[in-house]
Amino acid sequence: MIIKYLSYAEKKIKSQIDNPELDENIKKSLSSKIDNLLDLKEKIDFQLKSPDEKQASRIEWIASLRKRGNLKESRLKAISLYDKIRETLPYLEVLNRNDRLKDLIDLCHKELELIDFSGLSFGDNHISLDLISPLFESLLKTDESSIHPEAIVKIRELFEEFKEVLTT
């Protein structure tokens, strides 16, 4: 619905630009508004995609950057971290008795959002390792016999992935 409204606004502005009596400065201003609308439509369209569709777009972007020789390792690591978070979140949710893992889960969601909202410049903006390390360390110090073994494996893998991404 929002995209339709933005498209409608874009058409209205374009029809104003076509007015031959319009001052050039006003035409430039309207053209700038169209550019802003197109950028906004693109960003909204991306946010409406599923996590898998977003990852596919990022993977496609990486392939494009690789062809041009502009690939940064941080982008590959961000994709890997995104996948690992999504893979591990269900295990964290299972262990989230009495909301004791709420902060860790919230930070994982925050990292997903940072990657999602970074657009094509993903990989450079992350949460702090200082924020997330104590939460993982506290969880991994608990009596491991009380935690599902498969969950421990996933959580350790995710913590290692975070350390890899956030320390380089």
ZADO-1210 file (C-alpha; in nm, 4 decimals, padded with zeros to 6 digits):
<atoms>
<atom x="00.0000" y="00.0000" z="00.0000" code="MET" pos="1"/>
<atom x="00.2795" y="00.2421" z="00.0898" code="ILE" pos="2"/>
<atom x="00.4641" y="00.1641" z="-00.2329" code="ILE" pos="3"/>
<atom x="00.1467" y="00.2360" z="-00.4318" code="LYS" pos="4"/>
<atom x="00.1108" y="00.5715" z="-00.2583" code="TYR" pos="5"/>
<atom x="00.4740" y="00.6583" z="-00.3279" code="LEU" pos="6"/>
<atom x="00.4274" y="00.5597" z="-00.6942" code="SER" pos="7"/>
<atom x="00.1185" y="00.7806" z="-00.7085" code="TYR" pos="8"/>
<atom x="00.3152" y="01.0723" z="-00.5601" code="ALA" pos="9"/>
<atom x="00.5966" y="01.0099" z="-00.8086" code="GLU" pos="10"/>
<atom x="00.3525" y="01.0238" z="-01.1030" code="LYS" pos="11"/>
<atom x="00.1985" y="01.3462" z="-00.9710" code="LYS" pos="12"/>
<atom x="00.5389" y="01.5117" z="-00.9421" code="ILE" pos="13"/>
<atom x="00.6438" y="01.3892" z="-01.2877" code="LYS" pos="14"/>
<atom x="00.3289" y="01.5413" z="-01.4364" code="SER" pos="15"/>
<atom x="00.4210" y="01.8747" z="-01.2758" code="GLN" pos="16"/>
<atom x="00.7734" y="01.8583" z="-01.4210" code="ILE" pos="17"/>
<atom x="00.6250" y="01.8188" z="-01.7696" code="ASP" pos="18"/>
<atom x="00.4673" y="02.1647" z="-01.7402" code="ASN" pos="19"/>
<atom x="00.6629" y="02.3808" z="-01.9895" code="PRO" pos="20"/>
<atom x="00.5837" y="02.6977" z="-01.7937" code="GLU" pos="21"/>
<atom x="00.7612" y="02.5711" z="-01.4816" code="LEU" pos="22"/>
<atom x="01.0808" y="02.7455" z="-01.3704" code="ASP" pos="23"/>
<atom x="01.4026" y="02.5376" z="-01.4084" code="GLU" pos="24"/>
<atom x="01.4850" y="02.5657" z="-01.0373" code="ASN" pos="25"/>
<atom x="01.1448" y="02.4243" z="-00.9476" code="ILE" pos="26"/>
<atom x="01.1944" y="02.1412" z="-01.2004" code="LYS" pos="27"/>
<atom x="01.5289" y="02.0570" z="-01.0369" code="LYS" pos="28"/>
<atom x="01.3669" y="02.0591" z="-00.6951" code="SER" pos="29"/>
<atom x="01.0868" y="01.8311" z="-00.8148" code="LEU" pos="30"/>
<atom x="01.3405" y="01.5984" z="-00.9794" code="SER" pos="31"/>
<atom x="01.5225" y="01.5769" z="-00.6475" code="SER" pos="32"/>
<atom x="01.1959" y="01.4835" z="-00.4780" code="LYS" pos="33"/>
<atom x="01.1415" y="01.2082" z="-00.7350" code="ILE" pos="34"/>
<atom x="01.4907" y="01.0737" z="-00.6653" code="ASP" pos="35"/>
<atom x="01.4109" y="01.0709" z="-00.2927" code="ASN" pos="36"/>
<atom x="01.0826" y="00.8905" z="-00.3543" code="LEU" pos="37"/>
<atom x="01.2552" y="00.6271" z="-00.5693" code="LEU" pos="38"/>
<atom x="01.5174" y="00.5727" z="-00.3003" code="ASP" pos="39"/>
<atom x="01.2473" y="00.5409" z="-00.0341" code="LEU" pos="40"/>
<atom x="01.0476" y="00.2961" z="-00.2475" code="LYS" pos="41"/>
<atom x="01.3578" y="00.0820" z="-00.2947" code="GLU" pos="42"/>
<atom x="01.4315" y="00.0776" z="00.0786" code="LYS" pos="43"/>
<atom x="01.0728" y="-00.0049" z="00.1742" code="ILE" pos="44"/>
<atom x="01.0531" y="-00.2736" z="-00.0921" code="ASP" pos="45"/>
<atom x="01.3675" y="-00.4356" z="00.0497" code="PHE" pos="46"/>
<atom x="01.2335" y="-00.4276" z="00.4069" code="GLN" pos="47"/>
<atom x="00.9133" y="-00.5986" z="00.2952" code="LEU" pos="48"/>
<atom x="01.1108" y="-00.8972" z="00.1662" code="LYS" pos="49"/>
<atom x="01.1465" y="-01.2140" z="00.3675" code="SER" pos="50"/>
<atom x="01.4802" y="-01.2795" z="00.5421" code="PRO" pos="51"/>
<atom x="01.5643" y="-01.5345" z="00.2698" code="ASP" pos="52"/>
<atom x="01.4888" y="-01.2829" z="-00.0058" code="GLU" pos="53"/>
<atom x="01.7051" y="-01.0237" z="00.1710" code="LYS" pos="54"/>
<atom x="01.9901" y="-01.2733" z="00.1939" code="GLN" pos="55"/>
<atom x="01.9483" y="-01.3572" z="-00.1750" code="ALA" pos="56"/>
<atom x="01.9798" y="-00.9867" z="-00.2589" code="SER" pos="57"/>
<atom x="02.2937" y="-00.9590" z="-00.0475" code="ARG" pos="58"/>
<atom x="02.4433" y="-01.2687" z="-00.2099" code="ILE" pos="59"/>
<atom x="02.3668" y="-01.1253" z="-00.5530" code="GLU" pos="60"/>
<atom x="02.5320" y="-00.7976" z="-00.4515" code="TRP" pos="61"/>
<atom x="02.8413" y="-00.9857" z="-00.3347" code="ILE" pos="62"/>
<atom x="02.8644" y="-01.1633" z="-00.6720" code="ALA" pos="63"/>
<atom x="02.8438" y="-00.8249" z="-00.8445" code="SER" pos="64"/>
<atom x="03.1146" y="-00.6785" z="-00.6199" code="LEU" pos="65"/>
<atom x="03.3350" y="-00.9828" z="-00.6720" code="ARG" pos="66"/>
<atom x="03.3150" y="-00.9382" z="-01.0525" code="LYS" pos="67"/>
<atom x="03.4284" y="-00.5767" z="-01.0121" code="ARG" pos="68"/>
<atom x="03.7021" y="-00.6665" z="-00.7638" code="GLY" pos="69"/>
<atom x="03.5387" y="-00.4633" z="-00.4844" code="ASN" pos="70"/>
<atom x="03.4421" y="-00.7422" z="-00.2452" code="LEU" pos="71"/>
<atom x="03.5154" y="-00.6802" z="00.1218" code="LYS" pos="72"/>
<atom x="03.5524" y="-00.9765" z="00.3564" code="GLU" pos="73"/>
<atom x="03.3228" y="-00.8031" z="00.6074" code="SER" pos="74"/>
<atom x="03.0281" y="-00.8478" z="00.3702" code="ARG" pos="75"/>
<atom x="03.0816" y="-01.2237" z="00.3484" code="LEU" pos="76"/>
<atom x="03.1102" y="-01.2439" z="00.7260" code="LYS" pos="77"/>
<atom x="02.7889" y="-01.0432" z="00.7696" code="ALA" pos="78"/>
<atom x="02.5987" y="-01.2888" z="00.5500" code="ILE" pos="79"/>
<atom x="02.7369" y="-01.5807" z="00.7482" code="SER" pos="80"/>
<atom x="02.6508" y="-01.4142" z="01.0804" code="LEU" pos="81"/>
<atom x="02.2977" y="-01.3338" z="00.9614" code="TYR" pos="82"/>
<atom x="02.2417" y="-01.6994" z="00.8683" code="ASP" pos="83"/>
<atom x="02.3905" y="-01.8238" z="01.1961" code="LYS" pos="84"/>
<atom x="02.1705" y="-01.5897" z="01.4038" code="ILE" pos="85"/>
<atom x="01.8584" y="-01.7035" z="01.2199" code="ARG" pos="86"/>
<atom x="01.9617" y="-02.0659" z="01.2658" code="GLU" pos="87"/>
<atom x="02.0282" y="-02.0241" z="01.6405" code="THR" pos="88"/>
<atom x="01.7379" y="-01.8000" z="01.7470" code="LEU" pos="89"/>
<atom x="01.4879" y="-02.0883" z="01.7782" code="PRO" pos="90"/>
<atom x="01.7259" y="-02.2622" z="02.0212" code="TYR" pos="91"/>
<atom x="01.7616" y="-01.9448" z="02.2258" code="LEU" pos="92"/>
<atom x="01.3825" y="-01.9095" z="02.2317" code="GLU" pos="93"/>
<atom x="01.3496" y="-02.2648" z="02.3685" code="VAL" pos="94"/>
<atom x="01.5967" y="-02.1841" z="02.6453" code="LEU" pos="95"/>
<atom x="01.4369" y="-01.8504" z="02.7243" code="ASN" pos="96"/>
<atom x="01.2631" y="-01.9639" z="03.0411" code="ARG" pos="97"/>
<atom x="01.1527" y="-01.6713" z="03.2578" code="ASN" pos="98"/>
<atom x="01.2918" y="-01.4283" z="02.9999" code="ASP" pos="99"/>
<atom x="01.6466" y="-01.4852" z="03.1259" code="ARG" pos="100"/>
<atom x="01.7811" y="-01.4764" z="02.7679" code="LEU" pos="101"/>
<atom x="01.5712" y="-01.1794" z="02.6607" code="LYS" pos="102"/>
<atom x="01.8727" y="-00.9453" z="02.6376" code="ASP" pos="103"/>
<atom x="02.0696" y="-01.1904" z="02.4250" code="LEU" pos="104"/>
<atom x="01.7734" y="-01.2548" z="02.1965" code="ILE" pos="105"/>
<atom x="01.7099" y="-00.8805" z="02.1671" code="ASP" pos="106"/>
<atom x="02.0742" y="-00.8179" z="02.0709" code="LEU" pos="107"/>
<atom x="02.0569" y="-01.0941" z="01.8095" code="CYS" pos="108"/>
<atom x="01.7476" y="-00.9285" z="01.6615" code="HIS" pos="109"/>
<atom x="01.9262" y="-00.5922" z="01.6753" code="LYS" pos="110"/>
<atom x="02.2161" y="-00.7375" z="01.4745" code="GLU" pos="111"/>
<atom x="01.9733" y="-00.8728" z="01.2142" code="LEU" pos="112"/>
<atom x="01.8151" y="-00.5274" z="01.1906" code="GLU" pos="113"/>
<atom x="02.1537" y="-00.3579" z="01.1533" code="LEU" pos="114"/>
<atom x="02.2367" y="-00.5850" z="00.8621" code="ILE" pos="115"/>
<atom x="01.8898" y="-00.5474" z="00.7074" code="ASP" pos="116"/>
<atom x="01.8817" y="-00.1691" z="00.7371" code="PHE" pos="117"/>
<atom x="02.2361" y="-00.1219" z="00.6083" code="SER" pos="118"/>
<atom x="02.1169" y="-00.1782" z="00.2533" code="GLY" pos="119"/>
<atom x="02.4011" y="-00.2481" z="00.0137" code="LEU" pos="120"/>
<atom x="02.6613" y="-00.1262" z="00.2630" code="SER" pos="121"/>
<atom x="02.5997" y="-00.4198" z="00.4990" code="PHE" pos="122"/>
<atom x="02.8942" y="-00.5666" z="00.6819" code="GLY" pos="123"/>
<atom x="03.0347" y="-00.2495" z="00.8341" code="ASP" pos="124"/>
<atom x="02.7830" y="-00.1803" z="01.1083" code="ASN" pos="125"/>
<atom x="02.7435" y="-00.4241" z="01.3985" code="HIS" pos="126"/>
<atom x="02.6538" y="-00.4357" z="01.7642" code="ILE" pos="127"/>
<atom x="02.9430" y="-00.4273" z="02.0090" code="SER" pos="128"/>
<atom x="03.1221" y="-00.7432" z="02.1131" code="LEU" pos="129"/>
<atom x="03.1409" y="-00.5867" z="02.4603" code="ASP" pos="130"/>
<atom x="02.7606" y="-00.5929" z="02.4766" code="LEU" pos="131"/>
<atom x="02.7084" y="-00.9461" z="02.3604" code="ILE" pos="132"/>
<atom x="03.0071" y="-01.1376" z="02.5052" code="SER" pos="133"/>
<atom x="02.8947" y="-01.1290" z="02.8710" code="PRO" pos="134"/>
<atom x="02.5524" y="-01.2590" z="02.7709" code="LEU" pos="135"/>
<atom x="02.6969" y="-01.5562" z="02.5827" code="PHE" pos="136"/>
<atom x="02.9555" y="-01.6233" z="02.8523" code="GLU" pos="137"/>
<atom x="02.6903" y="-01.6196" z="03.1240" code="SER" pos="138"/>
<atom x="02.4712" y="-01.8600" z="02.9294" code="LEU" pos="139"/>
<atom x="02.7587" y="-02.0959" z="02.8529" code="LEU" pos="140"/>
<atom x="02.8696" y="-02.0979" z="03.2206" code="LYS" pos="141"/>
<atom x="02.5355" y="-02.2345" z="03.3356" code="THR" pos="142"/>
<atom x="02.5038" y="-02.6007" z="03.4089" code="ASP" pos="143"/>
<atom x="02.5256" y="-02.7448" z="03.0592" code="GLU" pos="144"/>
<atom x="02.3396" y="-03.0597" z="03.1631" code="SER" pos="145"/>
<atom x="02.0297" y="-02.8435" z="03.2070" code="SER" pos="146"/>
<atom x="02.0548" y="-02.7179" z="02.8489" code="ILE" pos="147"/>
<atom x="01.9701" y="-02.9189" z="02.5402" code="HIS" pos="148"/>
<atom x="02.3011" y="-03.0455" z="02.3938" code="PRO" pos="149"/>
<atom x="02.2084" y="-02.9389" z="02.0409" code="GLU" pos="150"/>
<atom x="02.1305" y="-02.5901" z="02.1706" code="ALA" pos="151"/>
<atom x="02.4732" y="-02.5622" z="02.3342" code="ILE" pos="152"/>
<atom x="02.6408" y="-02.6528" z="02.0036" code="VAL" pos="153"/>
<atom x="02.4392" y="-02.3901" z="01.8142" code="LYS" pos="154"/>
<atom x="02.4971" y="-02.1229" z="02.0788" code="ILE" pos="155"/>
<atom x="02.8723" y="-02.1848" z="02.0852" code="ARG" pos="156"/>
<atom x="02.8842" y="-02.1676" z="01.7055" code="GLU" pos="157"/>
<atom x="02.6934" y="-01.8402" z="01.7093" code="LEU" pos="158"/>
<atom x="02.9215" y="-01.6915" z="01.9753" code="PHE" pos="159"/>
<atom x="03.2267" y="-01.7896" z="01.7693" code="GLU" pos="160"/>
<atom x="03.0666" y="-01.6334" z="01.4607" code="GLU" pos="161"/>
<atom x="03.0027" y="-01.3103" z="01.6498" code="PHE" pos="162"/>
<atom x="03.3626" y="-01.3027" z="01.7751" code="LYS" pos="163"/>
<atom x="03.4926" y="-01.3643" z="01.4225" code="GLU" pos="164"/>
<atom x="03.2862" y="-01.0829" z="01.2732" code="VAL" pos="165"/>
<atom x="03.3214" y="-00.8314" z="01.5540" code="LEU" pos="166"/>
<atom x="03.6959" y="-00.8630" z="01.6126" code="THR" pos="167"/>
<atom x="03.8114" y="-00.8173" z="01.2530" code="THR" pos="168"/>
</atoms>
